[in-house]
C-alpha cells in the first residue's frame, strides 16, 4: 500500500487537482481530487495518465555534453562552468542581442520563470521566446489596446450565463476553462439555456450543442463583421453600455454601417435566419462568448479577436455576471510590452516585437539564419520543445544546427535536447515545488503550489536552481552578507527583517532579488521555487491584497506570511482571493477607464474584409486544394509532454481526418496510410474517414512524431507548417494550411 498525495495535473493549463498514490517512488494510482476547490474532482484521461509523463525510459538523469554524434555524462560543475564560459564569450563578442531564452514553464511549471527571465535580463537581452506568442499574441495585443494591459483578458462567466457562444473552441476536448466538459454538457442539457458552436467541423462540442453554425473554413472574420452589422441594423446594441463604458465607437461604427451582411453570411455558407437568431439572442440575453485557437491561429486572427470584443462590448456583455468577466490573478501572465515604446526591442531580421513580454517562436529560425551581425547565436531552452511544438520543424533543425551554443534544460531527451550542445536534467512537476499562474477563475482567485511527491532518481535539479547556478557562475548575483544566510536559517520572520534591511541599503539588488532569495531562503527551505513564492507574496499589489481580504484573510502586515502558510498547508489549492463582482469593469486599465473600441492599426485590414474579396481569397489553391487544421485537440495528445506512446496503446491516436466525399474522390479507404503534402513538407499518416469532418477540410493532431527510444511515433504536424505562414504578430496560421492528400502507391 502506497502513500496518497494531493497534487495537480501538469499536462494542460487547467491543472486539475489529483490524488496520487505513490509506492516505491512510483505513481501507481491517480484519481481526481474532490477537495480541489477549482476542479472539484474533475479530471480527464490525460491527468489520469500522468505516470507515463513521470516515469519513462527517456527521462534525463545527469548533465550531458555533446561529443561527436553522441552525449557523454559530465558533472554539474563542468556543465555550468563550460556553459557560462561559452555564453560569456558569445555575448562579449556579439552583444546581448545574440542571446535568447526560450521557455518559462509551459503547462504546469511556472516557477522557473522569475529566474530564467532575470538571467536573460541580467545578460542584457530582452529576447524571451515562448508559446504565449505562438498562440495568443494577436489576441493579447488586442486586449492591451482595448483594456489597457496585454495581460487583462475576459472569459465567460459559465456559472451564471444562459447562453454561451463557442467560436473556434472545442471545449469538450480542449478545456481552456475549469471543468469545461461538465459546464458545456450542463448548458446543452438545460432547456432554459443555450450552447451555440461556431466551427467549420462537427467537433465534439458541436455534437452536443443546441445550435451549430458550420462556418466556412477561414471565414470567421467575415462572419463576425456581418454579425456586428446585423446587430446594428436591427438596433440590438446596448446604447447605454456603449455610452457609459466604451470610447471610440463613433470612429469605427461606419465600418459596419451598410455592410452587406446578407452576402457576407452567404459567403460564409451559413443560413441568414440562423445567424440573425443567434445575434438577437446574444444581444438581448444573459449571454457570453469563448474563442480559442480556431480564432487565434486562423486568417485575420487579430481582427477576429477585435471583432469578438466589439460584439461583447456593444451588447453590454463585458464585466457583468453571466457575461464575459475579468478574472483576478495572483501573478499576471506576462508583462505589458507596448511596441510603441522605443525601449522595447524589435528583432533584427524580421522586425518582430513582443506581446506580454514574449517574442514569437515562428521567427526564431530567421533570426538565427539571417546573417545579421547581431543575429541569434546562443539559445537557452527550458521546459519547451520547439522542434515539435513550433511551426516548421525543418527550418528549426537547420537554424539550431547553426547556433554557437544550444542548451536545453528539460526532464526528457526531447527532439530539441537531442540537437543541443548541453542537456541539463530538470526535476519534473512531481519532484519539485511548483505551480502555475493561469488566471482562469471568477470571482475566486485560485492558486495551488504542488509539493514534491517523487524523489529524483538522478541528479535532476529544479529549473530555477539551474538558472541560479548559471547566474552565480557568470557573476550576475551581487555579494550576499553572511548575516542574510544566518537570518534565513533562523526562520522566515527573521529573514523578512534582514532582507528588507539589505534591500534598503543596497537598492540595486532589487533587479536580482530572485537569485538572492534562492541562494539564501531557498537553501533554508530546500527549494528555490518555494523561496520565489515567498518573495512574490511579499511584493503583491494592492489589488491582490484586497482580493485576499475579500476571500477571508485578515488584513495587515502579516498577510503575505498568512497567505504563504495557507498555500503550503493546503496542497489541494486554495481560494487566495476574490475579485469584486459589483464593479468588475474597474479592472480596465485604459487612460479613461473605458473599453477602447478604436484600434487604428487594424482598420485597414478590417475594411478589406468584404464578401467579394473573401470569396476570392478562400478559393482552393490548385496544387493544395484541401485546408489542413494543424493541431487538432483530442484526448490522446498532450503537446509533447507524454513521450511514452504506451499511454495510448490500443487507441487510434494520430490520424488525418477526412470527409467521406473527399475520400471517395481521391479513392482512399479508412485506415490506409496516406501522404499529406504542404508547401513546407510532407508526412505519412493513417487516414480516418468521418462524417464529422467538413468537405475540403482535414485535421491532424499536434504532439506526435515524437522519437521515443529511437523510434518515431505518429506524424509530426509541424513538418507541414511553414514558418513564414504567419500573421503580423508572428502567430502561425495553423488553422488554415493549404494541403493535398495523396495515396501512397506500393513500390
LUMVEXDREN-734294 format. One record per residue: residue in three letters; x, y, z of N, C-alpha, C in turn. Coordinates in steps of 0.1 Angstrom, whole numbers, plus 5000, padded with zeros to 4 digits. Each point is the difference from the previous one (the first is absolute). Layout:
% LUMVEXDREN-734294
ALAXYZXYZXYZ
...
This chain:
% LUMVEXDREN-734294
UNK500849885000499250125000500950125000
UNK499750104991500850124999499550115008
UNK500650124998499650125006499350094990
UNK498950065005499250084991500350155002
UNK500250074989500350145001499050084992
UNK499850125004499250104992500950084991
UNK499750014987500950074991499150064989
UNK500650024988499250054989500649954987
UNK499250014990500549954986500950114994
UNK501049964993500950094993499949994985
UNK498949944995499949974985499250104993
UNK499250095006499350114994499950115009
UNK499550114995500050135008499049995011
UNK499149915001499049995011500549945012
UNK501149924999500749955012499049945010
UNK499149914996499049955009500649925011
UNK499350015012500549945012500049854999
UNK501149935005500149865000500349955013
UNK499649875003500549925011500849894994
UNK501350005004500949904994500649915011
UNK499949874997500649905009501449974995
UNK501050015009501349974997500549885008
UNK500649914993500549885007501449974994
UNK501049985008501449984996500450104990
UNK499750135003500450124992499450004986
UNK498949934998499350004987498550035002
UNK499550074990498650035000499249874996
UNK499149955009499449884997498550024998
UNK499450115005498650024998499750155001
UNK499050044991499750144999498450014999
UNK499550105007498650044999499850155002
UNK498950054996499750145002499950035015
UNK500450125004500050045014498750095002
UNK499149945007498750075003500250125009
UNK501150005008500250115009500650124993
UNK500549994987500550114993498950104997
UNK500050125005498950094999499750054985
UNK501049984991499850044987499449894991
UNK500649885001499649894991499049915006
UNK499950005013499049935008499849854995
UNK501249944998500049854997500049974985
UNK499850114992500049974985501549984996
UNK500149904990501349984994499849934987
UNK500850034990499849924987501149895000
UNK500049934989500949884999501450045000
UNK500350124996501450045000500550015015
UNK499350065008500450015014500049865007
UNK499249914996500049875006501249924995
UNK500750054990501149924995501450075002
UNK500050095010501350075003501249915003
UNK499749885004501149915003500949984987
UNK499450004988500749994988500950124997
UNK499650125005500850124999501249995010
UNK499749955012501150005010501049894998
UNK499549884997500949885000500149954985
UNK501150024994500249944987501549994997
UNK500349934990501449964997500850124995
UNK499450114996500850114994500250125011
UNK499749975012500250105011501550035000
UNK500350135002501450045002500449995014
UNK501249955003500449975014501350095003
UNK500850024990501350075003500350104989
UNK500850105003500550104990500749924989
UNK499850054987500649944989500650104991
UNK501149964993500750094991500149934986
UNK499750074989500149944987501549984996
UNK500449884997501349974996499949924987
UNK500450054989499749934987498649994997
UNK499549894997498649984998499249955012
UNK500649995011499349955012500350095012
UNK499549955012500250085012500849925010
UNK500750075008500849945011499550075013
UNK499949925011499650065013501250085006
UNK499650125005500950085007499450055013
UNK500850065008499650055013499250134999
UNK499250045010499450135000501050114999
UNK501149985008501050105000500650034986
UNK500349894993500550024987499050064990
UNK498849955001498950064991499850155002
UNK499950045013499850145002501250084997
UNK501249955003501250074996500150034985
UNK499949894992500150014986499050094993
UNK498749985005498950084994500350155003
UNK500350035013500350145004501150064991
UNK501149934999501150054992499650034985
UNK499349904994499650024986499050114999
UNK499050015009499050104999500750145002
UNK500850015010500750135002500850044988
UNK500749914994500850034988499150054988
UNK498949934998499150034989499550145002
UNK499550035012499450145002501150105000
UNK501249975005501050104999500450034986
UNK500049904991500450024986498950064992
UNK498749965002499050044990498950085007
UNK500050025013499050095006498949925006
UNK499150065008498949935007498949954991
UNK499950064988499049964990500349864994
UNK501249955003500349874995499549895008
UNK499350035012499649905009498450015002
UNK499449885000498649995002499749895010
UNK499050035009499549905009498649954995
UNK499849874999498849954996499449905010
UNK498750045004499449915010499250095010
UNK500049965013499450075011498949925006
UNK499949874997499149925008499049914994
UNK499550044988499149924993498749985007
UNK499549875001498749985005499949985015
UNK501149975006499849975015501150055009
UNK501050064995501250045009500550144996
UNK499450105008500450144996501050065010
UNK500549935010500850065009501550014996
UNK500349944988501350034994500150144995
UNK498850054996499950134992500750115007
UNK499850035013500750125006501549984999
UNK500649885001501449984999500550014985
UNK499349934991500450004986499950144994
UNK498950075002499950144995501050095006
UNK500249995013501050085006501449974995
UNK500449884997501249964994500250074987
UNK498949994991500050074987500350155001
UNK499250065010500250155001501350035006
UNK500649935009501350025005501150004990
UNK499749924989501049994989499750104990
UNK499150095002499750114991499149984989
UNK499349885000499149964989498650025004
UNK499250034989498550005002499349894993
UNK500849914994499449904991499649885008
UNK498750015004499349885006499049954990
UNK500249884996499149934990499249905008
UNK498749994998499249905007498749974992
UNK499349905004498849954994498950105001
UNK500150105009499050105001499950084987
UNK501150034994500050074987499849914989
UNK500149875002499649904989498549994998
UNK499350045010498549985000499250125002
UNK500450095009499150105005500450144997
UNK501150024992500550134998499050114995
UNK499349964989499150094995498850045009
UNK499549905007498950025009500550085012
UNK501149975006500550075012500450154996
UNK500550024988500350134995498750084999
UNK498949944995498750074999499550035014
UNK500249915009499650035014500850125006
UNK501250004996500850125005499550134995
UNK499650004987499450134995498650035005
UNK499249905002498650025004499950015015
UNK500849935008499849995015501150075007
UNK501150044993501050085006501349925004
UNK499949875001501149925003499949864993
UNK501149964994499949874992499749885009
UNK500250015013499749885008498650005006
UNK499250104996498650005005499149944989
UNK499449895004499249924990498649975007
UNK499049994992498749965005499749864997
UNK499149945007499549864997498549995004
UNK499449894995498549995002499849965015
UNK499050065006499549975013499149884999
UNK500649884999499249884996499049965011
UNK500350045012499149965011498650084999
UNK500150124995498850085000499450034986
UNK500749964990499550044986498849914996
UNK499250054992498949924994500249964985
UNK501050074994500349974986501550024999
UNK500749894994501450014998500249974985
UNK500750094993500549984986501449965001
UNK500349884995501449954999500450014985
UNK501050094998500450024986501549964999
UNK500349904991501449954999500549935012
UNK499149955008500449945013499249865001
UNK500849905002499449865002500249965014
UNK499250065009500249995014499849865006
UNK499349914992499949865005501349934999
UNK501050054992501349944999501150095005
UNK499950134998501050095004499450105010
UNK500349975013499250065010499950155000
UNK501150075004500250145000499250075011
UNK499049945006499450055012499849885009
UNK500050025013499949895009498749924998
UNK500249865000498949914998499250024988
UNK500750044989499250044988499049904995
UNK500349874999498949914996498849995009
UNK500250015013498950015009499150124997
UNK500650114999499250134998499349994986
UNK500749964990499449994986498849915000
UNK500249885006498949915000498850055008
UNK500350075011498950065008499250104993
UNK500850094993499350104992499149944989
UNK500649904993499349944988498749935005
UNK500149945012498849925004498950085007
UNK500350125004499150085007499050074990
UNK498749975001499150064990499950155001
UNK500550065011500050155002501250064995
UNK501049924995501350064996500349964986
UNK501150054995500349984986501549994998
UNK500449904993501449994996500150004985
UNK500750104995500250034985501449984997
UNK500349924989501449984996500150054986
UNK501050084998500450054986501349934997
UNK500049904990501149924997499849944987
UNK501049994991499849944987499649855001
UNK500649935009499849865001499049975012
UNK499549884999499149955011500949955011
UNK500650095007500949965011499249935011
UNK500749955010499449945011499150095008
UNK500350135000499250105007498850034991
UNK500250014987498950024991498949895000
UNK500549885003499149885000499050015012
UNK500450075011499050015011499350135000
UNK500450104991499550135001498550014996
UNK499350105005498650024996499950064986
UNK501150074996500050064987501450004995
UNK500249954987501350004995500050084987
UNK500950104999500250074988501349964993
UNK499949914990501249954993500650104990
UNK500650115006500650104992501049954990
UNK500150064988501049974990501450015006
UNK500849914996501450005006500750134996
UNK500550075010500750134998499250124999
UNK498749995002499150114998499550075013
UNK500649975011499650045013499950165001
UNK501050074995500050145001498850064992
UNK499849954988498850044992498749985007
UNK499949895007498749975007499950105012
UNK501050025007500050095012499650144996
UNK500650054989499750134995498550014996
UNK499549894993498650004996499150005013
UNK500449935010499250005012499950145007
UNK501150075000499950145006499150084991
UNK500149994987499250084991498549975002
UNK499849875001498649955002499450055013
UNK500850005011499550055013499750154999
UNK500950074993499750154999498850034991
UNK499849924990498950024991498749985007
UNK499949915009498849975008499950085013
UNK501050085003499950095012500249925012
UNK500749885000500149925012501250045009
UNK500850094996501150045008499550065013
UNK500950005011499750055013500650145001
UNK499150104996500550144999500550055013
UNK499349975011500450055013501449955004
UNK500249874998501449955003501050064991
UNK499750024987501050064991500450145005
UNK498950085004500350145004500750005013
UNK499849915010500650015013501349935001
UNK500349904992501149925003501049984988
UNK499750064989500949994988500450134995
UNK501150004992500450124993500449964986
UNK499950104991500449974986499049944991
UNK498849985005499049934992499650074987
UNK499950135001499650084989501150004989
UNK501249975004501150004990500049874992
UNK499349905004500149874993498649954995
UNK498950075005498749954997499850004984
UNK500650094993499850004986500549884992
UNK500949935007500649884993498949884999
UNK498950025008499049905000498750054994
UNK499950134998498850064995499849974985
UNK498949954996499749974987500949894994
UNK500549925009500849884996499049904995
UNK500349934989499149904995500149875007
UNK499450005012500149885008499249884994
UNK499050024992499449894994500949924991
UNK500850084991500949934991501249945008
UNK500450075011501149955008499649875006
UNK498849985005499649885006499949894990
UNK499550044988500049904989501449954996
UNK501050095000501449974997500549915011
UNK499550025013500449915011499349864999
UNK499149994990499349874998499149975012
UNK499350105005499149995012498650054996
UNK499149965008498650054998499850135007
UNK499550104993499850135006499050005012
UNK499049934999499049995011500649955013
UNK500949904998500649945012501050105006
UNK500850074992500950095005499350125007
UNK498950044994499250115005499449965014
UNK499649885001499549955013501050005011
UNK501249954996501150005010500450145004
UNK500050094991500450145003499050065010
UNK498749984997498950065008500149945015
UNK500149875000500149935014501250055008
UNK501150024993501250045007499850155004
UNK499650084992499950145003499050035011
UNK498949925000498950035009500049915013
UNK500949915000499949905011501250015010
UNK500049905009501049995010501149914994
UNK500950064992500849924991501550035002
UNK500849904994501450015001500649944988
UNK501450024998500749944989501349945005
UNK500549904992501349955003500649964986
UNK501250064997500749964988501449945003
UNK500649934991501249935003500949994987
UNK500749904999501049994989499450004986
UNK498849964999499350014987500050154995
UNK500050095009500150154997501550045001
UNK500749975011501350055002501049964989
UNK499849884994500949954990499449994986
UNK499150094997499350004987500250134992
UNK499550014989500050124991499450115008
UNK500650124998499550125007499949995015
UNK500949935006499949965014499850125009
UNK500950105000499850115009498750084997
UNK499750024988498750074996498849925006
UNK500149874999498949915005499950025015
UNK501150005007499950035015499550145003
UNK500450094992499550145001498450004998
UNK499649934990498550004997499249935011
UNK500649895005499349935011499950105012
UNK501050075003499950095012499150124997
UNK499950044987499050114997498649955002
UNK499849874996498649955001499649995015
UNK501049955008499750005015499750145006
UNK500850094995499950145005498750074996
UNK499749994987498850084996498749935004
UNK500149875004498849935006500050015015
UNK501050075006500050025015500349875007
UNK500849914994500249875007501449995006
UNK500750115003501350005006499950055015
UNK500649935009500150055014498749985007
UNK499149914995498749985007499849855003
UNK499449965011499749865003499249944988
UNK500449884997499349934989500650034986
UNK500850115000500650044987501549965000
UNK500850084994501549985001500650095010
UNK500749935010500550075011501550005000
UNK500650095008501450015002500449935013
UNK500749894999500449925012501250075007
UNK500149975013501250055007501149914998
UNK501250045005501249924999500950025011
UNK500949915002501150015010501250074993
UNK500449944989501150064992499550014986
UNK500150114993499550014986500849914991
UNK499349964989500749924989500850094991
UNK501250045005500950084993499850145003
UNK500950084994500050155002499450074989
UNK499650125002499550084989501150064992
UNK500249974988501150054991499450074988
UNK499950125000499450084989501250034990
UNK499849954988501050014990500350144996
UNK499150095003500250154997501050065009
UNK500349945011501150045009501349974994
UNK500850104997501349994994501049915008
UNK499749985012500949915008499849864998
UNK498949964994499649864997500749964987
UNK500849895001500849964988499149944989
UNK500450024988499549924989501149914995
UNK499749894994501049904996500750064987
UNK501249964998500950064990499649964986
UNK499549884998499749954987498650024995
UNK499049985009498650004997499350125006
UNK500650085007499450125006498849965009
UNK500149895006498949955009500150065014
UNK498950015007500050065013499349915010
UNK500250025013499449915009498650045004
UNK499249905004498750025006500049935014
UNK499650075010500149955014501449965003
UNK501050074994501449975003500649884992
UNK499249944991500449884993500150034985
UNK501149954994500250014985499549874994
UNK499550014987499449894993501149894996
UNK499849885004501049894996500049984985
UNK499050044993499949984986501250074992
UNK500550115006501050084993501449965004
UNK500249925011501349965005500949944989
UNK499649914992500949954990500650114991
UNK499250094996500550114991501050095008
UNK499750025013500950085008501449935002
UNK500049874999501349935001500749994987
UNK499249994989500649974987500250134992
UNK499750125006500050124992501350054995
UNK501149975006501350054997500250145005
UNK499150065007500150135007501149995010
UNK500850115002501150005010499549975014
UNK498850045003499449975013499049895000
UNK500249904991499149894999500049925013
UNK499049925002500049905012501149904998
UNK500849985010501149905000500049905011
UNK499350045011499849915012498650005004
UNK499549885002498649995005500049905011
UNK499350045011499849925012498549965001
UNK499849874998498649954999499749935013
UNK498950045006499649945013498549965001
UNK499849885001498649955001499250034987
UNK500649984989499450024987500749914990
UNK499249974989500549914990499750064986
UNK500750114996499750064988500049924987
UNK500849895000500149914989498749924997
UNK499150005010498749944998498850095003
UNK500250105008498950095005499850124990
UNK501150044993499850124992500149974985
UNK499550104993499949984985501349984993
UNK500049924990501149984991501249935006
UNK499849875003501049925006501350004992
UNK499950004986501149994992500950135001
UNK499350125001500750125002500750015013
UNK499349955011500649995013501349925000
UNK499949884994501149914999501350074994
UNK499750074989501150074993500550115009
UNK499150085006500550115008500749965012
UNK499549905007500749965013501449944997
UNK500149944988501349944997501150114997
UNK499550124998500950124998500450075012
UNK499449975012500250075012501449975005
UNK500650105006501349985007499849935013
UNK498850025006499749935013498549985001
UNK499749875002498649975003500049915013
UNK499350055010499949935013498549975002
UNK499749885004498649965003500049955014
UNK499150065009499749955013498649945000
UNK499949875003498849934997499949885008
UNK498849945001499949875008500349884991
UNK499950014987500149894991500950034988
UNK500549904994500850024987499150024989
UNK499650134999499150044989500850024987
UNK499250024989500750024987500950125000
UNK499650115008500950125001501249965009
UNK499849935010501249965009501049924991
UNK499549924991500949914993500950084990
UNK499650134997500850084991500950095008
UNK499950005013500750105009501449975002
UNK500850105004501449995004500149955014
UNK499050045008500049965014498549975004
UNK499849905008498749965004500049995015
UNK499150085007500050015015498849945005
UNK500149905009498849935005499250075010
UNK498850034997499150075010499149915007
UNK499650045012499049935007498650024994
UNK499249905001498750004994499150085010
UNK498750034995499150075009499649925012
UNK500449875001499749925012501249975008
UNK501150064996501349995008500450135006
UNK499250114998500450135004498850085005
UNK500250105008499050105003499750084988
UNK498750014995499750084988498550024999
UNK499750094991498650044998499950084988
UNK498850054997499750084988499350135003
UNK500050094991499350135002498950024990
UNK499449904995498950014990498850065007
UNK499650124996498950075007498649974994
UNK499449895004498849964992498849975009
UNK500050065012498849985009499450135004
UNK498750005003499250115004498849965008
UNK499750075011500750125005501249975009
UNK500249875004501149965008501350004993
UNK501150025007501350004994500749875006
UNK500249904991500549875005501550004998
UNK500649935010501549974998500349865007
UNK500849934993500549875006501549994998
UNK500749975011501449984999500349855002
UNK500449934990500249865001501349975008
UNK500049905008501249975007500749874994
UNK501249975003500649884995499449875006
UNK499649914991499449875004500849894995
UNK501050024992500949904995501550055002
UNK500849915005501450035002500849994986
UNK500850094997500849994987500949885001
UNK500149934989500949885000501350024993
UNK500350124997501350044994500550135007
UNK500550094992500650125005499150124995
UNK498849984998499150114995499950115010
UNK499850124995499950125008498750074996
UNK499450085010499050094996500550104989
UNK499150034990500550094990500550135005
UNK499350055010500450135006501449995005
UNK500349885006501449985006501050004989
UNK499749944988500949994989500350144995
UNK499050094999500250144995500850075011
UNK499849985013500750065010501549975000
UNK500349874998501449965000500750064988
UNK499450014988500650064989500250155002
UNK499050075006500250145003501150025010
UNK500149925010501150015010501449984994
UNK500149904991501349984994500450124991
UNK499050064994500350124991500250135007
UNK499949995013500350135008498850095000
UNK498849954998498850094999499350035013
UNK500449935011499450015013500950095008
UNK499450105006500950095009500449925013
UNK501150055006500549945012498950005011
UNK499849895007499049985010500749995013
UNK499750095010500649995013499649875008
UNK500949955008499849885008498750015009
UNK499850125005498850025009498749974993
UNK500050014986498749974993499849855000
UNK501149924998499949865001499649955014
UNK500650075010499649965014498650035003
UNK499550124995498650035002499149904993
UNK500349954988499249904993499949875008
UNK501249975006500049875009499150025012
UNK499950135005499250025012498550004999
UNK499650014987498550004998499650124991
UNK498749994995499650104990499850145006
UNK499650005013499850135007501350085000
UNK501149935005501350065001500550044986
UNK499849914991500550024986499250124994
UNK498750025003499350114994500650135005
UNK500350025012500650125005501450024994
UNK500849894999501350014995500050044985
UNK499149944992500050034986499550144997
UNK499150055008499550144998501250105003
UNK500849975011501150095003501049994989
UNK500349884995501049984989499650084987
UNK498749994997499650074987500050155002
UNK499650045012500050155003501450054999
UNK501049935004501450045000500649984986
UNK499549914992500549974987498949994990
UNK499450114997498850004991500349944986
UNK501250004996500449954987499749854999
UNK499949935011499949855000498549964997
UNK499150105000498649964997499849934987
UNK500850034990499949944987500449855000
UNK500849975010500549865001499549935012
UNK498950055005499449945013499749864999
UNK499449954989499849854999501249925003
UNK501250044995501249925002500450015015
UNK499950125006500350025014499249925009
UNK498750004997499049915008500449864998
UNK500349964988500349864997501249955008
UNK501050085000501349965007499950005015
UNK499050085005499950015015498849925005
UNK498850064998498849935005499849874993
UNK500450004987499849874993500849895006
UNK501250035004500849895007499349955013
UNK499550105007499449975013498749924998
UNK499250034990498849934997500149874992
UNK501249994994500349884992499450014986
UNK499650124996499550024986500150154997
UNK500650034988500050144996498750044995
UNK499249914995498650034996499150045012
UNK500249945011499250035012500550145005
UNK501350034999500450135003499450114991
UNK499949964987499450104991498550025003
UNK499349905004498650025005500050105011
UNK500849985010500150095012500350144995
UNK500950024991500450134995498850074992
UNK499349924992498950054992498950065010
UNK499849925010498950045010500450135007
UNK501350035002500450125007499750124992
UNK500149994986499950124992498750004992
UNK499049935005498750004993499450145000
UNK499250024989499350134998498950025011
UNK499650135000498950045009498749924996
UNK499849984987498949934995500049855005
UNK501149935000500149875004499749995015
UNK500550095008499850015014498550025003
UNK499450094993498650035002499149874997
UNK500449944989499349874996500249905011
UNK501249995006500249905011499150035012
UNK499950135003499150035012498649974997
UNK499550024987498649964997499849855001
UNK501149924998500049865001500049955014
UNK500250095010499949965014501450015007
UNK501050054994501350015007500050135007
UNK500650005012500150125008501050104994
UNK499550134999500950104995501150035009
UNK501150074995501150045009501349954995
UNK501150045007501349974995500449854999
UNK499249925007500349865000499249924989
UNK499350074992499249944990500949914990
UNK501150054995500849914992500449875006
UNK500450015013500449885007498849905002
UNK498950065003498849915001499649944987
UNK500150074989499849944987501049894997
UNK501250025003501149904998499649875008
UNK499750025013499749885008498849934995
UNK498950074996498849944995500349924987
UNK500850064991500349934988500849875002
UNK501050015009500849885003499349905007
UNK499150045009499249905008498949944993
UNK499650054988498949954992500549954986
UNK500649884999500549964987498949984990
UNK498750005004498949994991499750134993
UNK500650115005499850134995499050085008
UNK500050134999499150095008499450114991
UNK498950065005499650134995500850105007
UNK501050064994500850105006499550144999
UNK498950024992499550134998498649994994
UNK499350125000498750004994499950144994
UNK499750014987499950134994498650065003
UNK499950134999498750065002499149984988
UNK498849955002499049974990499250124995
UNK499950105010499150114997500650104990
UNK501350015000500650094991501249934992
UNK499649904993501049924993500850084990
UNK499350104994500750084990501150095006
UNK500150015013501150085006501349944996
UNK500149884995501349944997500550054986
UNK499250084993500450064988501150105003
UNK501150004993501150095003500350104989
UNK499150034992500250114990500050135007
UNK500550104993500150145006498750055005
UNK498949984992498750055005499249905007
UNK500649885002499249905008498949934991
UNK500050034988498949944991500649904990
UNK499249924995500449904990500250084987
UNK501249994995500450084988499749914987
UNK499050054992499649934988500750044988
UNK500850105001500750064988501549955000
UNK500349914990501449954999500450044985
UNK500650114998500250044986500949904992
UNK500949935007500949914993499349894993
UNK498749975004499349884994498950054990
UNK499850134998498950044992500149974985
UNK501350014995500149974986499749864997
UNK500549915009499649864997498549975002
UNK499550075010498549995003499250044988
UNK500450114994499350054988500149914988
UNK501149934999500349914989499249875000
UNK499449975012499249875001498650034995
UNK499849964987498750014993499649874994
UNK498849984998499649874993500749974987
UNK500250114992500649984987501449965002
UNK500850075008501449975002500249865006
UNK499249975010500149885007499749884991
UNK499050024991499749894991501249974991
UNK500750104996501249974992501149945009
UNK500250055012501149965008499849855005
UNK498749965001499749875005499949894989
UNK500350044988500049904989501149905002
UNK499849874998501049905002501250024991
UNK501249975005501350014992500049884991
UNK500350014988500049894991501049885004
UNK501150045006501049905004499749945014
UNK499350085008499649965013498550035003
UNK499249914995498550034999499349985014
UNK500749945010499449985013500550105010
UNK499350025011500550085010500349915013
UNK501250015005500449925011499950095013
UNK499349945010500150055014501149935007
UNK501150085001501249945006500050015015
UNK499649905007500050005015498649975006
UNK499449894996498749965005500149965015
UNK499250065008500049965015499149875002
UNK500649905006499349885003500549955013
UNK499349905005500449945014501249914999
UNK500649994989501249914999501250084997
UNK500050135000501250084999500250105011
UNK501250035003500350095011501350074997
UNK499950094990501250074994501149894998
UNK501250025006501049904999500449955013
UNK499150025010500349975014499949855003
UNK499349924992499849865001500849934990
UNK501249965003500949944990499949854998
UNK499549935010499949864999498749974993
UNK500049944988498749984993499149895007
UNK500649935010499249905007498750055006
UNK499950135003498850065006498850004991
UNK500349984987498950004990499949864993
UNK500649905006500049864995498649964997
UNK499749954988498749954996499150114995
UNK500450125000499250114995500550054986
UNK499050054993500450064987500450155002
UNK501250025004500450125005500350114990
UNK500949974990500450104991499549974986
UNK499050074995499449984987499850134993
UNK499850004987499550124993498549974997
UNK499250095004498549984998499650064986
UNK499049934994499650054987498549964998
UNK499350094993498549974997499949894990
UNK499049915001499949894991500050044985
UNK499350114997500050044986501450044994
UNK500850065009501450034995500749874999
UNK499849915009500849874999499549924987
UNK498750014997499649934988500650064987
UNK500150135000500650074988501449954998
UNK500749995011501549965000500249855000
UNK498949935001500149855000500849955012
UNK499750065011500749965013499149925009
UNK500549915008499349925009500450035014
UNK499049995009500250025014501149905005
UNK501050065008501049915006501349994991
UNK499950044987501249994992501050115003
UNK501349984997501050105002500050094988
UNK500050135003499950104989501250105002
UNK500250084990501050115001499450134999
UNK500350085010499550145001501150094996
UNK499750094990501150084994499650155001
UNK500950085005499850155000501250074994
UNK500050135000501150084996501349975008
UNK499849965013501149995009500649864999
UNK499249894997500649875000498949894999
UNK500349885004499049904999500149905012
UNK498949935003500049905011499149894995
UNK500349885004499149884998499349975013
UNK498749974998499149995012498849924996
UNK499449945010498849914998498850094998
UNK499249964990498850084997498849955008
UNK499250105005498849975007498950074993
UNK499049934995498950064993498850015010
UNK499550135000498950025010499050114994
UNK498849985003498950094996500250135008
UNK500750005011500150125009501050104993
UNK500849964990500850094994499350084989
UNK500550114996499450084990500649974986
UNK499350014990500549984986501150114998
UNK501149954994501050104997501050035011
UNK499749935012500850035012500549875006
UNK501250005005500649895007500750055012
UNK500249915010500650045012501049895005
UNK501150055006501049915006500350055014
UNK500149925010500350045014501550045001
UNK500250095010501450045003500549905011
UNK501350015003500649925010500449864997
UNK500149974987500449874995501350024992
UNK500449894994501350004993501250005010
UNK499749965012501050005011500949884998
UNK501350025002501049895000500249945014
UNK499549895002500149935014500849874998
UNK501150005008500949884999500449974985
UNK500350114993500549994987499049974989
UNK498750005003499049974991499050114999
UNK499650044988499050114998498649955001
UNK499150065008498749965001499050114995
UNK499249974990499150104995500650104991
UNK499250094995500450104990500350135007
UNK501150074996500350135006499350114991
UNK498950055005499350104992500850124997
UNK501050045008500750124998501149984989
UNK500149884995500849984987499250054988
UNK498750035003499150044989499750155001
UNK500550075010499750145002501250084996
UNK499850114994501150094995500250125009
UNK501250035004500350115009499550134995
UNK500050024987499550134994498550014998
UNK499349895003498550004999499550055014
UNK500150135002499750065013499450144998
UNK499550055011499350134999501050115004
UNK499650125002500950125003500649985014
UNK499449925008500549985014500949885001
UNK500249934989500949885000499249885003
UNK498750005002499249895003499849914988
UNK500349875001499849914988498649994997
UNK499649994987498649984996499849854999
UNK500049945011499949855001498649954996
UNK499050085001498749964997499650024986
UNK501050044991499750024986501249974992
UNK500449874999501249964993499649934987
UNK500150064988499749934988500849874998
UNK499449894996500749884999499349914990
UNK500749884997499349904992500349875007
UNK499149904998500249875006500149904988
UNK501149925001500349914989499949855004
UNK499649924991500149865002501549954999
UNK500449915009501449955000499949874992
UNK500650004988500049884992501249915004
UNK499749875000501149915004501050004989
UNK501349995005501150014990500149864992
